[in-house]
Amino acid sequence: MKLKIAVLAGDGIGPEIMKQGVAVLDAIAHKFGHEFTYEEALVGACAIDAVGDPYPEATHDVCMRADAVLFAAVGDLKYDNDPTLKVRPETGLLAIRKKLGLFANIRPVATFDCLLHKSPLKEELLRGADFVVIRELTGGMYFGEKYQDDDKAFDTNVYTRPEIERILKVGFEMAMTRHKHLTVVDKANILASSRLWRKIAQEMEKLYPEVKTDYMFIDNASMRVLTEPRYFDVIVTENTFGDILTDETSCITGSMGLQPSASLGEHTPLFEPVHGSWPQAAGKNLANPLAQILSAAMLLEHFGLNKEGALIREAVTASLDANVRTPEVQVEGGQKYGTKEVGQWIVDYISKA
């Protein structure tokens, strides 16, 4: 298969982990006889510094002519502590989602047996947890009307029926491919937007009679993903709730450095780790590249290359089992490995498989 991949490394640790993600894709291409070509483009703080725009039109053009986007992270300390700034690196990420129509963010949450001890949660709660969170990505407060002065501010949480229907459709259809259990997370006892979500979900239930559908308020869901993670199969929720919920699930995997994601919609699909740019660690060979590498696996699987994706997952699991790990997940007294060393180990595993 031939794939054109837009490479958006971004800021902070982004270029380091991206290098490993691309190296793994190249190893897969060589082993299975595929042809992957890459086109790099600026995004985030580096794009602001270069051209004054966190998502320049030239970058959008690169994304639109690609088959997929492999994204790393955006964010820089010099933009974090000034609330008066009109342009921020994260604005570029929102622009990508909006311009590419990426309304469905898919975040799998699974455990690695060898890392259960790294979670603050009890192992007996975690073992076997395996669910997917589907977050609506282009609506809600992140994109609604905003206002701020010195004495007043507001963000509006607007959703329309078509926006809700299309993301619920993704949720129901994914549940059909898994264990046929969908949990709709909202705050329908308080928020009008949530009541519309629930009304439409109840209407759509009838179209998927094989799916067990239940409803959960966000406060309850936030507790139960940590106390009963094995209860869930597929969760679907709105933008703000999904953002918070999926960061919380890093407690299940043991590290945000292990969580990949896919963003799907109207145009080019995008694949990225869920963690941030960690600018304090940039250039220090400390960052965990596994979420980036697992995002590359999701990219391949999106195009039906399931054997290739499975081999990457096998290599990642093998690296963790062999204690080839970056510091935040390494066992006490274990050998020190950096971003480059972990990536190279996985490339070597794929080449020898």
C-alpha positions in Angstrom: 0.0 0.0 0.0 1.1 3.6 -0.7 0.3 6.2 1.9 1.1 9.9 2.0 1.5 11.0 5.6 1.6 14.6 6.8 4.1 14.8 9.7 3.3 17.6 12.3 5.9 17.2 15.0 5.0 20.5 16.7 6.7 21.7 19.9 8.6 20.5 23.0 9.1 16.7 22.9 7.1 16.5 19.7 10.1 16.3 17.3 11.8 13.6 19.4 8.8 11.3 19.7 7.8 11.9 16.1 11.2 10.7 14.9 10.6 7.4 16.6 7.0 7.1 15.2 8.2 7.6 11.7 11.1 5.2 12.2 8.6 2.5 13.3 6.4 3.2 10.2 9.5 2.9 8.0 10.3 -0.5 9.6 6.8 -1.7 8.9 6.9 -0.4 5.3 10.2 -2.3 4.7 8.9 -5.5 6.3 5.6 -5.6 4.6 6.4 -4.0 1.2 4.5 -0.8 1.7 5.5 2.7 0.5 5.0 5.5 3.0 6.0 9.1 2.0 6.1 12.0 4.4 5.6 15.7 4.2 6.6 17.8 7.2 4.7 21.0 8.2 4.8 23.5 11.0 2.1 23.7 13.8 1.9 25.2 17.3 4.5 27.5 18.8 7.1 26.9 16.2 4.6 28.0 13.5 3.8 31.1 15.5 7.4 31.9 15.8 8.0 31.3 12.1 4.9 32.8 10.4 2.7 34.2 13.2 0.0 31.5 12.8 -0.2 28.2 14.8 -1.9 26.4 11.9 -0.7 28.2 8.7 -2.6 27.7 5.4 0.5 26.0 4.0 0.2 23.3 6.8 -3.5 22.9 6.1 -2.7 22.3 2.4 -0.2 19.6 3.4 -2.8 17.9 5.6 -5.5 18.1 2.9 -3.4 16.4 0.3 -2.2 13.6 2.6 -3.9 10.3 3.3 -3.3 10.7 7.0 -1.8 13.1 9.5 0.6 11.9 12.2 0.7 14.6 14.9 2.8 14.9 18.0 2.2 17.8 20.4 1.9 21.6 20.7 2.6 24.0 23.5 5.4 26.2 24.9 6.0 27.7 28.3 6.4 31.2 26.9 2.7 31.1 25.9 1.3 29.4 29.0 1.3 32.2 31.6 0.0 35.2 29.7 -3.8 35.2 29.6 -3.8 38.3 27.4 -2.4 36.5 24.3 -4.7 36.3 21.4 -2.8 33.6 19.6 -1.6 30.4 21.3 -0.1 27.1 20.1 -3.3 25.2 21.2 -5.3 27.5 18.9 -3.6 25.6 16.1 -4.9 22.3 17.3 -8.4 23.6 17.5 -8.0 24.9 14.0 -6.9 21.6 12.6 -9.9 19.9 14.1 -12.3 22.4 12.8 -10.8 22.8 9.3 -10.4 19.0 8.8 -13.8 18.4 10.3 -12.4 16.0 12.8 -15.5 15.6 15.0 -14.7 12.1 16.5 -11.8 11.6 18.8 -11.2 7.9 19.5 -9.1 7.1 22.6 -8.6 3.5 23.5 -7.9 2.7 27.2 -6.2 -0.6 27.9 -3.9 -2.0 30.6 -0.5 -3.6 30.3 -0.1 -6.3 32.9 3.6 -5.5 33.6 2.6 -1.9 34.4 -0.4 -2.4 36.7 1.8 -1.5 39.7 2.5 1.9 38.1 -1.1 2.9 38.5 -2.3 4.5 41.7 -5.3 2.2 41.5 -5.5 -1.3 42.9 -4.4 -4.0 40.5 -7.5 -6.1 41.0 -9.6 -3.2 39.7 -7.5 -2.7 36.6 -6.6 -6.1 35.3 -8.5 -6.7 32.0 -9.8 -3.1 31.7 -10.3 -2.4 28.0 -12.6 0.3 26.7 -12.8 3.2 24.2 -13.8 6.8 24.9 -15.3 8.6 21.9 -15.1 12.4 22.4 -17.0 14.9 20.2 -14.2 17.2 19.1 -15.6 20.2 17.1 -18.5 21.5 19.2 -19.4 22.6 22.7 -17.7 25.2 24.8 -14.3 24.9 23.0 -15.9 26.4 19.8 -19.0 28.2 21.1 -19.3 32.0 21.5 -16.9 33.5 24.0 -16.6 36.8 25.9 -14.1 38.1 28.4 -13.5 41.5 30.1 -12.1 42.3 33.5 -15.3 41.6 35.3 -17.2 39.0 33.2 -16.5 36.0 31.0 -18.6 33.3 29.4 -18.2 30.3 27.1 -21.3 28.9 25.4 -21.9 25.2 25.1 -23.7 24.9 21.8 -24.7 21.6 20.1 -27.0 20.9 17.2 -28.9 17.7 16.3 -26.6 16.8 13.3 -23.5 17.2 15.4 -24.9 15.0 18.1 -26.3 12.4 15.8 -23.1 11.9 13.9 -20.9 11.3 17.0 -23.5 9.0 18.5 -23.5 7.0 15.3 -19.8 6.5 15.7 -20.4 5.3 19.3 -23.1 2.9 18.4 -21.2 1.5 15.5 -18.1 1.0 17.4 -20.0 -0.7 20.2 -21.4 -3.2 17.6 -17.8 -4.2 16.7 -16.8 -4.7 20.4 -19.0 -6.0 23.3 -22.2 -4.1 22.3 -22.3 -1.9 25.4 -22.5 1.9 25.0 -22.4 4.4 27.8 -23.6 8.0 27.0 -22.0 10.4 29.5 -23.7 13.8 30.0 -25.0 16.1 32.7 -28.7 16.0 31.7 -29.9 16.8 35.2 -28.5 20.3 34.8 -27.5 21.2 31.3 -29.9 21.8 28.4 -27.2 20.7 25.9 -26.9 17.4 27.7 -30.7 16.9 27.7 -30.6 17.2 23.9 -27.8 14.7 23.8 -29.8 12.2 25.9 -33.0 12.8 23.9 -31.3 12.0 20.6 -29.4 9.0 22.1 -32.7 7.6 23.3 -34.1 8.0 19.8 -31.1 6.3 18.2 -31.1 3.4 20.7 -34.0 1.9 18.7 -31.7 1.7 15.6 -29.2 -0.5 17.5 -31.3 -3.0 19.5 -28.3 -5.3 20.0 -26.4 -2.6 21.9 -27.0 -2.3 25.6 -27.2 1.5 26.1 -26.9 3.2 29.4 -26.6 6.8 30.6 -24.3 8.3 33.2 -23.7 11.8 34.6 -20.2 13.0 34.1 -19.5 13.2 37.9 -20.5 9.6 38.3 -18.6 8.5 35.2 -15.5 10.3 36.4 -15.6 8.2 39.6 -16.5 4.9 38.0 -13.8 4.9 35.3 -11.4 4.7 38.2 -13.3 2.4 40.5 -15.0 0.1 38.0 -13.0 0.5 34.7 -14.0 -3.0 33.6 -17.6 -2.0 33.5 -17.1 0.1 30.3 -16.9 -0.9 26.7 -17.5 2.2 24.7 -18.1 5.7 26.2 -19.4 8.6 24.1 -19.5 12.1 25.3 -19.2 15.8 24.5 -16.1 17.8 24.0 -15.3 19.2 27.5 -16.4 16.1 29.4 -14.4 13.9 27.0 -11.2 16.0 27.4 -11.3 15.7 31.2 -12.4 12.0 31.2 -9.7 10.8 28.8 -6.9 12.6 30.7 -8.2 10.9 33.9 -7.9 7.5 32.3 -4.1 7.9 32.3 -4.4 6.6 35.9 -5.5 3.3 34.4 -2.6 2.8 31.9 0.0 4.1 34.4 1.2 6.9 32.1 -0.1 9.4 29.6 2.9 8.3 27.6 1.1 5.1 26.7 -2.2 6.6 25.3 -2.7 7.0 21.6 -5.7 8.5 19.8 -7.3 9.0 16.4 -9.4 11.9 15.2 -11.8 11.1 12.4 -14.3 13.1 10.4 -14.9 14.8 7.1 -11.4 15.0 5.7 -7.9 13.6 6.5 -7.8 11.5 9.6 -5.3 12.5 12.3 -3.4 10.3 14.8 -1.7 11.6 17.9 -0.6 10.8 21.5 -2.9 12.3 24.1 -0.2 13.8 26.2 1.2 17.4 25.8 4.4 18.8 24.6 6.3 18.7 28.0 8.6 21.5 27.0 10.7 21.1 30.2 11.9 17.7 28.8 12.6 18.8 25.2 15.9 17.6 23.9 16.7 15.6 27.0 15.9 12.1 25.6 13.4 11.5 28.4 10.0 11.4 26.7 8.1 8.2 26.3 7.6 7.5 22.5 5.1 4.7 23.0 1.9 6.8 22.6 3.3 8.2 19.4 4.2 4.7 18.2 0.8 3.3 19.1 -0.8 6.2 17.3 1.1 5.1 14.2 -0.4 1.6 14.8 -3.9 3.2 14.9 -3.1 5.0 11.6 -2.2 1.7 9.9 -5.3 -0.1 11.3 -7.5 2.7 10.0 -6.4 1.7 6.5 -7.0 -2.0 7.1 -3.3 -2.8 7.8 -4.3 -4.9 10.9 -1.3 -7.3 10.8 1.0 -4.3 10.7 -0.7 -2.6 13.6 -0.7 -5.8 15.6 3.0 -6.2 15.1 3.6 -2.7 16.5 1.4 -3.5 19.5 3.3 -6.7 20.0 6.6 -4.9 19.9 5.4 -2.3 22.4 4.2 -4.9 24.8 7.5 -6.8 24.4 9.5 -3.7 25.1 7.6 -3.1 28.3 7.9 -6.7 29.4 11.7 -6.5 28.7 11.9 -3.4 30.9 13.0 -1.3 27.9 11.2 1.7 29.2 11.6 5.5 29.7 12.1 6.7 33.3 8.5 7.4 34.2 7.5 3.7 33.8 10.8 2.0 34.5 11.0 -0.4 37.4 13.1 0.6 40.4 16.8 -0.1 39.6 16.0 -0.9 36.0 18.4 0.0 33.1 18.0 3.6 31.9 16.5 4.0 28.4 15.7 7.2 26.6 13.3 8.1 23.8 15.8 7.1 21.1 16.7 3.8 22.7 13.1 2.7 23.2 12.3 3.6 19.7 15.3 1.7 18.3 14.5 -1.4 20.3 11.0 -1.5 18.8 12.3 -0.9 15.3 14.8 -3.8 15.8 12.0 -6.0 17.1 9.8 -5.4 14.1 12.8 -6.0 11.7 13.6 -9.3 13.3 9.9 -10.5 13.7 
